[in-house]
Each structure stands twice: as structure tokens, then as C-alpha cells.
Amino acid sequence: MIAQVLLKENIAEKFEKLSCIKREKGYRVATHNGTVEGQTNREEEIFAKRIFNFSRQGNNLGGLGEVFDYQVPLKNTLDDKAGKIDLVSFDQSR
């Protein structure tokens, strides 16, 4: 069903028009330790950190595998129009 909508909306053509961001830095963020600092209303980021911590404690997340990073930046500069990848995981059984 999703593929049908993507084809109908001609998403492939729209993807080709997106500008590419070349990230000069690595994607790993050294300060990502799973702590939530101070008061924040960024519920999505807090939730990603909770899943990261849950995985780091050895809990099984099923098909999600082991979460090894969260909120991974895609921008190279602050002016780039890109967000972050919420969670990055790996399932060794697949």
C-alpha cells in the first residue's frame, strides 16, 4: 500500500530534486551518553534517549536490535535544511 502511494505521488522524481548535503564531520557525537539535561519539552529526543538507555542496559528490543546512537545530525552547517536521525540500531541476527 505504501509503495502504491509513493508511485502515485511520483516520489522518486521529488527525491531527485533534493539537494545533497555533504557532511564534512563524522556522524558520531561524543556527548551522546543518554542523559537528559535540564528541563526540555523535546519529547521526541527524550523518548529516543530512553530507548537508547533501555537498549544499553541489555534489554531486548526485538527486531530493532541494539540501539547504538540517537539524534544523529545530518547537517554540515546550521544553514543546511536537514534534521536528525532519531535512532540508529543494528540487529546481528539479520
N, C-alpha and C positions, 0 to 999 in steps of 0.2 A: 504494500500500500504506500509506504514512504517513497519507494523508487518511482511509483506511478506519479506521485505528486511532483517529485523532482524533475521527471521528464516533462510533465505537463507545463511546469513553470520555467522550463529551459534553464535550469540552474547551472549546468555546465558552462553555458555561454556567459553567465553572470560571474562565475568563478574566474574565467579567463580575463575579465576586466579588472579584477582586483590587483592592486599594486602589491609587489613583493617587498617585504621588509627583510633586509639582510642584517641579522643581529651580529654585531662585532664581538660582544662579550659572550661568555658561556651562558647556559640556561640554569645552571646550579646556583642557588642562592645560599651562601654560607650561614646566614642568620636564620634559616628555616629549621627551628627546633621544636615547633608545635605549640609554643606558648602564645597565649592571648594576652597582649599587653594593654593595660588600661581599659577604660570603657570604650566600647565601639558598637556601632549599630550595623556593622558589616556582617550580617548573619551568614551570608554565603561563605565568607572567608573563615568565620568561626567554625562553621559546620565542616569545612574542608580540613581544618586543623584537628578537629575532634576525630574525624575518620582516620587521618594520618596517625594520630596518637594511639587510637584503638588498634590499628594495624601494627604499629611499632611495639605494642605490648604483647604481640604474638597471637592476637585474635584472628580467627579465620574469617575472611570476608567473601568466601565462596569464589565465584568466577572473577571477582575483582582482583584477586591476587594480593600481593604485598604492595601497599602504597608507599612509595619512597620519596615523593615530593608533592608539594601543593602550591597553588597560586604561582605557577611558573610564568615569568614575564615573557611576552613576545616582542615588546617594544625594544627598539635600539636607542631611541631618544624619546623624551617626553612628548614630542610633537607627533610621533607616529600614531596612527589610528589603529591600535590593536589592544587587545585585553590580555588576559592571563589564562593559562590552562589550569582549571580548578584542581584536578588530581592527576598524578602520574603513577601508574601501577604496573606490576609485572606478575604474571602467573606462570611459574616454572613448569606446571603440569601441561601447558599447552604448547 
